[in-house]
Amino acid sequence: MSKPNITLNVRQTRPDTSVIDIQGEINAFAENTLMDAYTLATNNGARYIVLNFEKLDYMNSSGIGLLVTLLIRTQRQKQRLLAFGLNDHYRQIFELTRLNEAITIFPSEEEALAVAI
Amino acid sequence: MSDIEHPGENTHSGIWAQPVDTLDAGDAPEGLTAINIQGRRAIGALQGFGQLWKKTYKVRLTGVKHSTMEVMQVWKENFALFQPPGNRFYLPSDGVTPGKIMWIDSPLPVAPPFYDKPGIVPMTSGVVILYADDESFSVMTPEGFPVSGWNNFSVFEEEDGSLVAQVQSFERASDPIYEFGFRFMGGAARQEFIWTNVLTRLAEYLGVKSQVTMERECLDPSIQWAYTGRVLQNAGVRTTLHKAAAPIRWVLRLFRGR
Protein backbone atom coordinates (compact mmCIF):
# COMPACT_ATOMS: atom_id res chain seq x y z
CA MET A 1 0.00 0.00 0.00
CA SER A 2 1.40 3.41 -0.97
CA LYS A 3 1.74 6.03 1.76
CA PRO A 4 3.35 9.44 1.94
CA ASN A 5 7.12 9.20 2.22
CA ILE A 6 8.06 12.78 2.82
CA THR A 7 9.32 15.00 5.60
CA LEU A 8 9.01 18.77 5.33
CA ASN A 9 10.74 21.26 7.59
CA VAL A 10 9.55 24.86 7.52
CA ARG A 11 12.21 27.44 8.48
CA GLN A 12 11.47 31.11 8.78
CA THR A 13 14.72 32.78 7.69
CA ARG A 14 13.28 36.31 7.69
CA PRO A 15 9.89 37.74 8.65
CA ASP A 16 8.78 37.58 5.03
CA THR A 17 10.64 34.46 3.91
CA SER A 18 10.23 30.78 4.71
CA VAL A 19 12.28 27.87 3.43
CA ILE A 20 10.57 24.48 3.08
CA ASP A 21 13.18 21.72 3.30
CA ILE A 22 11.98 18.67 1.42
CA GLN A 23 13.19 15.21 2.30
CA GLY A 24 11.77 12.10 0.66
CA GLU A 25 9.41 11.71 -2.26
CA ILE A 26 7.09 14.13 -3.97
CA ASN A 27 4.18 12.17 -5.36
CA ALA A 28 0.40 12.23 -5.12
CA PHE A 29 0.50 11.05 -1.51
CA ALA A 30 2.53 14.08 -0.45
CA GLU A 31 -0.25 16.54 -1.23
CA ASN A 32 -1.62 17.07 2.27
CA THR A 33 1.85 17.28 3.77
CA LEU A 34 3.05 19.83 1.23
CA MET A 35 -0.05 21.97 1.55
CA ASP A 36 0.21 21.87 5.36
CA ALA A 37 3.77 23.12 5.09
CA TYR A 38 2.68 25.88 2.74
CA THR A 39 -0.09 26.91 5.14
CA LEU A 40 2.39 27.04 7.98
CA ALA A 41 4.78 29.18 5.95
CA THR A 42 1.95 31.52 4.96
CA ASN A 43 0.71 31.82 8.51
CA ASN A 44 4.25 32.85 9.43
CA GLY A 45 3.80 35.81 7.09
CA ALA A 46 5.91 34.57 4.19
CA ARG A 47 5.91 36.62 1.00
CA TYR A 48 8.70 34.45 -0.41
CA ILE A 49 8.54 30.68 -0.19
CA VAL A 50 11.73 28.87 -1.04
CA LEU A 51 11.66 25.14 -1.77
CA ASN A 52 14.83 23.26 -0.85
CA PHE A 53 15.19 20.16 -3.03
CA GLU A 54 18.66 19.12 -1.80
CA LYS A 55 17.33 16.04 -0.05
CA LEU A 56 14.66 15.14 -2.56
CA ASP A 57 14.80 11.37 -3.13
CA TYR A 58 12.28 11.05 -5.90
CA MET A 59 9.55 12.87 -7.76
CA ASN A 60 7.12 11.31 -10.21
CA SER A 61 4.81 13.11 -12.58
CA SER A 62 2.10 13.47 -9.90
CA GLY A 63 4.61 15.64 -8.11
CA ILE A 64 4.48 18.12 -10.98
CA GLY A 65 0.76 18.56 -10.38
CA LEU A 66 1.44 19.25 -6.70
CA LEU A 67 4.02 21.88 -7.52
CA VAL A 68 1.61 23.53 -9.98
CA THR A 69 -1.11 23.59 -7.31
CA LEU A 70 1.34 25.10 -4.86
CA LEU A 71 2.52 27.65 -7.42
CA ILE A 72 -1.01 28.79 -8.23
CA ARG A 73 -1.78 29.20 -4.55
CA THR A 74 1.29 31.36 -4.03
CA GLN A 75 0.43 33.47 -7.05
CA ARG A 76 -3.09 34.06 -5.80
CA GLN A 77 -1.67 35.15 -2.45
CA LYS A 78 0.78 37.48 -4.22
CA GLN A 79 3.66 35.38 -2.93
CA ARG A 80 6.70 34.29 -4.90
CA LEU A 81 7.85 30.69 -5.14
CA LEU A 82 11.57 30.01 -5.53
CA ALA A 83 13.64 26.83 -5.51
CA PHE A 84 17.19 25.62 -5.03
CA GLY A 85 19.03 22.34 -4.60
CA LEU A 86 17.75 20.60 -7.73
CA ASN A 87 20.18 18.11 -9.19
CA ASP A 88 20.71 17.93 -12.95
CA HIS A 89 18.01 15.29 -13.40
CA TYR A 90 15.31 17.34 -11.71
CA ARG A 91 16.47 20.53 -13.38
CA GLN A 92 15.82 18.73 -16.65
CA ILE A 93 12.37 17.76 -15.43
CA PHE A 94 11.60 21.36 -14.57
CA GLU A 95 12.70 22.29 -18.12
CA LEU A 96 10.76 19.43 -19.65
CA THR A 97 7.54 20.44 -17.90
CA ARG A 98 8.33 24.15 -18.28
CA LEU A 99 7.94 24.68 -14.56
CA ASN A 100 11.22 26.55 -14.69
CA GLU A 101 9.37 29.36 -16.48
CA ALA A 102 7.32 30.02 -13.36
CA ILE A 103 9.48 28.80 -10.47
CA THR A 104 12.90 30.45 -10.46
CA ILE A 105 15.67 27.98 -9.71
CA PHE A 106 18.86 28.95 -7.89
CA PRO A 107 22.09 27.05 -7.33
CA SER A 108 22.09 27.68 -3.59
CA GLU A 109 19.99 28.84 -0.67
CA GLU A 110 22.08 31.98 -0.33
CA GLU A 111 21.37 33.04 -3.90
CA ALA A 112 17.68 32.29 -3.54
CA LEU A 113 17.46 34.32 -0.33
CA ALA A 114 19.38 37.18 -1.92
CA VAL A 115 16.59 37.57 -4.48
CA ALA A 116 14.00 37.47 -1.72
CA ILE A 117 15.31 40.65 -0.16
CA MET B 1 11.25 25.34 12.89
CA SER B 2 8.48 22.90 12.27
CA ASP B 3 8.60 19.35 10.99
CA ILE B 4 5.81 17.73 9.09
CA GLU B 5 6.68 14.10 8.67
CA HIS B 6 5.24 11.08 6.96
CA PRO B 7 7.89 8.42 6.58
CA GLY B 8 6.77 5.49 4.46
CA GLU B 9 7.77 2.94 1.88
CA ASN B 10 9.82 3.67 -1.18
CA THR B 11 7.79 3.89 -4.36
CA HIS B 12 8.71 2.39 -7.71
CA SER B 13 11.23 4.20 -9.89
CA GLY B 14 10.03 5.55 -13.22
CA ILE B 15 11.37 7.00 -16.41
CA TRP B 16 11.04 10.59 -17.57
CA ALA B 17 11.21 11.76 -21.16
CA GLN B 18 14.27 13.74 -22.18
CA PRO B 19 13.79 17.48 -22.73
CA VAL B 20 13.66 18.48 -26.37
CA ASP B 21 13.26 21.89 -27.97
CA THR B 22 10.57 20.69 -30.37
CA LEU B 23 8.68 17.47 -30.94
CA ASP B 24 9.49 14.94 -33.62
CA ALA B 25 6.29 13.35 -34.90
CA GLY B 26 8.07 10.30 -36.29
CA ASP B 27 5.95 8.03 -38.49
CA ALA B 28 2.33 9.15 -38.62
CA PRO B 29 -0.42 6.54 -38.52
CA GLU B 30 -2.06 5.89 -41.88
CA GLY B 31 -4.13 8.85 -43.03
CA LEU B 32 -3.13 11.23 -40.25
CA THR B 33 -1.25 14.48 -40.65
CA ALA B 34 1.76 15.49 -38.57
CA ILE B 35 1.25 19.22 -39.03
CA ASN B 36 0.08 19.69 -35.43
CA ILE B 37 2.94 17.79 -33.84
CA GLN B 38 6.09 18.12 -35.94
CA GLY B 39 8.15 21.06 -34.71
CA ARG B 40 5.76 21.95 -31.93
CA ARG B 41 6.87 22.54 -28.35
CA ALA B 42 5.38 20.60 -25.48
CA ILE B 43 3.56 22.99 -23.14
CA GLY B 44 2.19 22.64 -19.65
CA ALA B 45 -0.77 24.06 -17.79
CA LEU B 46 1.16 27.21 -16.99
CA GLN B 47 1.43 28.14 -20.68
CA GLY B 48 -2.23 27.91 -21.68
CA PHE B 49 -4.85 30.59 -22.29
CA GLY B 50 -7.98 29.62 -20.35
CA GLN B 51 -8.92 28.89 -16.78
CA LEU B 52 -6.81 26.28 -15.01
CA TRP B 53 -8.79 23.21 -14.02
CA LYS B 54 -7.81 20.20 -11.97
CA LYS B 55 -10.10 17.25 -12.67
CA THR B 56 -9.85 13.91 -10.90
CA TYR B 57 -11.73 10.86 -12.14
CA LYS B 58 -11.70 7.69 -10.04
CA VAL B 59 -13.13 4.22 -10.26
CA ARG B 60 -12.89 1.67 -7.44
CA LEU B 61 -11.96 -1.78 -8.67
CA THR B 62 -13.53 -3.62 -5.77
CA GLY B 63 -12.96 -7.35 -5.96
CA VAL B 64 -10.27 -7.22 -8.62
CA LYS B 65 -7.64 -9.80 -7.77
CA HIS B 66 -4.74 -8.11 -9.47
CA SER B 67 -1.91 -5.94 -8.25
CA THR B 68 -1.68 -2.25 -9.07
CA MET B 69 1.09 -3.04 -11.54
CA GLU B 70 -0.97 -5.71 -13.30
CA VAL B 71 -3.93 -3.36 -13.67
CA MET B 72 -1.68 -0.61 -15.02
CA GLN B 73 -0.21 -3.07 -17.52
CA VAL B 74 -3.73 -3.94 -18.72
CA TRP B 75 -4.54 -0.24 -18.99
CA LYS B 76 -1.41 0.60 -20.97
CA GLU B 77 -1.92 -2.29 -23.38
CA ASN B 78 -5.58 -1.41 -23.98
CA PHE B 79 -5.44 2.35 -23.71
CA ALA B 80 -6.72 2.88 -27.25
CA LEU B 81 -9.35 0.16 -26.90
CA PHE B 82 -10.98 1.82 -23.90
CA GLN B 83 -11.62 5.10 -25.73
CA PRO B 84 -15.22 5.93 -26.71
CA PRO B 85 -16.28 5.85 -30.36
CA GLY B 86 -14.80 8.69 -32.36
CA ASN B 87 -11.87 9.25 -30.01
CA ARG B 88 -9.01 7.43 -31.69
CA PHE B 89 -5.68 6.99 -29.91
CA TYR B 90 -2.62 5.43 -31.52
CA LEU B 91 0.10 4.23 -29.18
CA PRO B 92 3.77 4.07 -30.15
CA SER B 93 4.82 0.70 -31.54
CA ASP B 94 6.79 0.00 -28.35
CA GLY B 95 3.94 0.94 -26.05
CA VAL B 96 3.81 3.65 -23.41
CA THR B 97 7.40 4.88 -23.73
CA PRO B 98 8.49 8.27 -22.33
CA GLY B 99 9.46 10.68 -25.07
CA LYS B 100 7.28 9.02 -27.72
CA ILE B 101 4.14 10.48 -29.24
CA MET B 102 0.68 9.09 -28.62
CA TRP B 103 -1.32 10.14 -31.68
CA ILE B 104 -4.89 11.37 -31.27
CA ASP B 105 -7.55 11.76 -33.91
CA SER B 106 -10.57 13.18 -32.13
CA PRO B 107 -13.12 15.44 -33.82
CA LEU B 108 -14.27 18.30 -31.64
CA PRO B 109 -17.91 18.80 -30.60
CA VAL B 110 -19.94 21.82 -31.69
CA ALA B 111 -22.98 21.59 -29.39
CA PRO B 112 -23.35 20.67 -25.71
CA PRO B 113 -26.21 18.16 -26.14
CA PHE B 114 -24.03 15.94 -28.33
CA TYR B 115 -21.03 15.65 -26.02
CA ASP B 116 -21.42 11.87 -25.89
CA LYS B 117 -21.28 11.53 -29.67
CA PRO B 118 -18.18 11.85 -31.84
CA GLY B 119 -17.56 15.48 -32.76
CA ILE B 120 -17.57 16.92 -36.26
CA VAL B 121 -14.68 19.41 -36.35
CA PRO B 122 -11.60 17.41 -37.41
CA MET B 123 -8.68 17.50 -35.00
CA THR B 124 -5.54 15.42 -35.38
CA SER B 125 -2.66 15.90 -32.98
CA GLY B 126 -1.04 13.92 -30.19
CA VAL B 127 0.52 14.08 -26.78
CA VAL B 128 4.03 13.28 -25.67
CA ILE B 129 4.46 10.58 -23.07
CA LEU B 130 6.13 12.46 -20.25
CA TYR B 131 6.67 9.80 -17.61
CA ALA B 132 5.97 6.14 -16.96
CA ASP B 133 6.44 3.70 -14.13
CA ASP B 134 4.79 0.42 -13.13
CA GLU B 135 1.75 2.10 -11.61
CA SER B 136 1.31 5.31 -13.57
CA PHE B 137 2.11 7.28 -16.66
CA SER B 138 1.64 10.87 -17.74
CA VAL B 139 1.28 12.77 -20.98
CA MET B 140 1.94 16.39 -21.88
CA THR B 141 0.34 18.39 -24.64
CA PRO B 142 1.86 20.18 -27.65
CA GLU B 143 1.15 23.71 -28.80
CA GLY B 144 -2.15 23.79 -30.66
CA PHE B 145 -3.75 20.93 -28.76
CA PRO B 146 -7.20 21.74 -27.27
CA VAL B 147 -5.71 21.87 -23.79
CA SER B 148 -2.33 22.85 -22.42
CA GLY B 149 -1.27 20.65 -19.55
CA TRP B 150 -0.76 17.17 -18.22
CA ASN B 151 -2.85 14.05 -17.75
CA ASN B 152 -1.76 11.51 -15.20
CA PHE B 153 -3.06 7.92 -15.25
CA SER B 154 -2.48 5.86 -12.13
CA VAL B 155 -3.54 2.81 -10.18
CA PHE B 156 -3.15 2.75 -6.42
CA GLU B 157 -4.34 0.87 -3.38
CA GLU B 158 -6.52 2.44 -0.73
CA GLU B 159 -6.31 1.74 2.98
CA ASP B 160 -9.02 -0.91 2.80
CA GLY B 161 -7.03 -2.76 0.15
CA SER B 162 -9.27 -1.78 -2.77
CA LEU B 163 -7.62 -0.75 -5.98
CA VAL B 164 -8.48 2.58 -7.55
CA ALA B 165 -7.79 3.62 -11.11
CA GLN B 166 -7.50 7.37 -11.56
CA VAL B 167 -7.18 9.95 -14.30
CA GLN B 168 -6.09 13.38 -13.16
CA SER B 169 -5.67 16.39 -15.40
CA PHE B 170 -4.16 19.81 -14.87
CA GLU B 171 -5.01 21.89 -17.89
CA ARG B 172 -6.12 25.11 -19.47
CA ALA B 173 -7.76 25.61 -22.84
CA SER B 174 -4.89 26.46 -25.16
CA ASP B 175 -6.40 29.45 -26.94
CA PRO B 176 -9.58 31.59 -27.03
CA ILE B 177 -11.31 29.34 -29.55
CA TYR B 178 -10.84 26.29 -27.37
CA GLU B 179 -11.86 28.21 -24.22
CA PHE B 180 -15.10 29.19 -25.96
CA GLY B 181 -15.53 25.61 -27.09
CA PHE B 182 -15.01 24.24 -23.60
CA ARG B 183 -17.48 26.64 -22.04
CA PHE B 184 -20.22 26.84 -24.67
CA MET B 185 -19.86 24.10 -27.29
CA GLY B 186 -19.70 20.98 -25.17
CA GLY B 187 -15.92 20.70 -25.03
CA ALA B 188 -15.68 20.27 -21.28
CA ALA B 189 -18.59 17.83 -21.20
CA ARG B 190 -17.01 15.83 -24.03
CA GLN B 191 -13.70 15.65 -22.23
CA GLU B 192 -15.34 14.51 -18.98
CA PHE B 193 -17.37 11.95 -20.91
CA ILE B 194 -14.21 10.55 -22.48
CA TRP B 195 -12.34 9.92 -19.24
CA THR B 196 -15.41 8.65 -17.44
CA ASN B 197 -15.93 6.24 -20.33
CA VAL B 198 -12.29 5.11 -20.26
CA LEU B 199 -12.40 4.25 -16.58
CA THR B 200 -15.76 2.51 -16.94
CA ARG B 201 -14.42 0.34 -19.74
CA LEU B 202 -11.25 -0.44 -17.81
CA ALA B 203 -13.35 -1.60 -14.87
CA GLU B 204 -15.62 -3.67 -17.14
CA TYR B 205 -12.57 -5.28 -18.74
CA LEU B 206 -11.48 -6.36 -15.27
CA GLY B 207 -14.95 -7.72 -14.51
CA VAL B 208 -16.15 -4.88 -12.29
CA LYS B 209 -19.22 -2.68 -12.61
CA SER B 210 -18.42 0.50 -10.74
CA GLN B 211 -19.43 4.13 -10.85
CA VAL B 212 -16.80 6.64 -11.87
CA THR B 213 -16.58 9.68 -9.60
CA MET B 214 -15.34 13.03 -10.83
CA GLU B 215 -14.16 16.06 -8.90
CA ARG B 216 -13.30 19.30 -10.59
CA GLU B 217 -11.55 22.28 -9.07
CA CYS B 218 -10.82 25.57 -10.75
CA LEU B 219 -7.32 26.29 -9.51
CA ASP B 220 -7.08 29.59 -11.34
CA PRO B 221 -10.09 31.32 -12.88
CA SER B 222 -8.01 33.97 -14.64
CA ILE B 223 -7.45 34.10 -18.38
CA GLN B 224 -3.85 34.35 -19.58
CA TRP B 225 -4.39 36.84 -22.39
CA ALA B 226 -0.71 36.76 -23.33
CA TYR B 227 -1.37 33.41 -25.02
CA THR B 228 -4.15 34.68 -27.32
CA GLY B 229 -1.79 34.24 -30.26
CA ARG B 230 -1.92 30.49 -29.84
CA VAL B 231 -5.00 30.53 -32.10
CA LEU B 232 -2.54 30.44 -34.98
CA GLN B 233 -1.53 26.95 -33.84
CA ASN B 234 -5.07 25.69 -33.22
CA ALA B 235 -5.02 22.02 -34.22
CA GLY B 236 -8.76 21.93 -34.96
CA VAL B 237 -8.54 24.82 -37.39
CA ARG B 238 -5.34 23.55 -38.99
CA THR B 239 -6.64 20.00 -39.40
CA THR B 240 -9.85 21.29 -40.97
CA LEU B 241 -7.96 23.49 -43.41
CA HIS B 242 -5.55 20.66 -44.18
CA LYS B 243 -8.42 18.33 -45.06
CA ALA B 244 -10.15 21.06 -47.09
CA ALA B 245 -6.97 21.60 -49.09
CA ALA B 246 -6.61 17.90 -49.95
CA PRO B 247 -7.97 18.34 -53.52
CA ILE B 248 -5.48 21.15 -54.13
CA ARG B 249 -2.60 18.98 -52.92
CA TRP B 250 -3.81 16.20 -55.21
CA VAL B 251 -3.77 18.50 -58.23
CA LEU B 252 -0.31 19.81 -57.32
CA ARG B 253 1.00 16.23 -57.06
CA LEU B 254 -0.35 15.57 -60.54
CA PHE B 255 1.54 18.56 -61.94
CA ARG B 256 4.74 17.61 -60.13
CA GLY B 257 4.40 14.10 -61.47
CA ARG B 258 4.60 15.36 -65.04
Interface residues (C-beta under 8 A of the other chain):
Chain A: M1 S2 K3 P4 N5 I6 T7 L8 N9 V10 R11 G24 E25 N27 A28 F29 A30 T33 D36 A37 L40 D57 Y58 N60 S61 S62 I64 G65 V68 T69 L71 I72 Q75 R76 H89 Q92 I93 E95 L96 T97 R98 L99 E101 A102
Chain B: M1 S2 D3 I4 E5 H6 P7 G8 E9 N10 T11 S13 G14 W16 A17 Q18 P19 A42 I43 G44 A45 L46 Q47 L52 K54 L130 Y131 D133 E135 S136 F137 S138 M140 W150 N152 S154 F156 E157 E158 E159 G161 Q168 F170 L219 D220
